[in-house]
Amino acid sequence: MLLVVAFAAPGLGSGQTVERDWLDAGFEKAEVRRVPAAELAAPTGEKIEYTLPVSFIRLAGSNWTHARVMRHVSRTVRIFAACGIGLGPVEIIEAQAPDGRHDLDMEIPSGQPAPEDVVKFSAMAPASALRPPVYFVGRLLNDEALARSFRRGDVSVQEATGFAYLDTSWVAFKTHWMERKDDEYSTVAHELAHLLCECGHERSREPHLLNRYRNFLSSHIQPETCERMRKSPLLEPLPIQATPPAK
Ligand SMILES: [Zn+2]
């Protein structure tokens, strides 16, 4: 049984993009798919009070497929439901970057706040795109991490509001086949949790979503993290909640 949450359009920003928007922003090809609300339905019994709009941008040539991205989307829905947070609206965009680039250089030039590729690709999300954007890339070059996020709380208020790369996440293809002890864990949920809680990792003996140690990453979110996530300005309060009919 699924709890189907209906998203009302007003108040959620424009958020619906078309191919043209992504081409105008600098991509060579783009295919936009809106994920139906039914596919973002939270598990039964969870009371969803907020929703997170997201653009998932799959760089062509990265090996990420629509189905592989959807697997992370579904896991993230199940993980965030424990905090009363849903996903939606969600767009998945297959975008071909200039020169077919899909491996991004994550080295931060000295004196710069972020990698050049991150600055460049962040600016290529059109103004009408759902935020935050999550980029599914091939490899993150010059980076030991499998994924990165650029979140508020790490930087000054001016920087937090003035730069396109803030509130962005970057996920390498390697995360797709990295084995985890917890099958329900998702790197995408981990990265989005960083953006929402504006917090880093936590060292703990209990496995959880933002554990500092890879072997202790799990689909469980600590209640304190939930509390912080629920205060994020990236979330929209849910205007309508439909409960399933009694059977
Ligand atoms: Zn992390």
Boltz pocket constraint, residues with backbone or C-beta under 6 A from the ligand:
constraints:
  - pocket:
      binder: B
      contacts: [[A, 147], [A, 190], [A, 191], [A, 194], [A, 201]]
      max_distance: 6.0
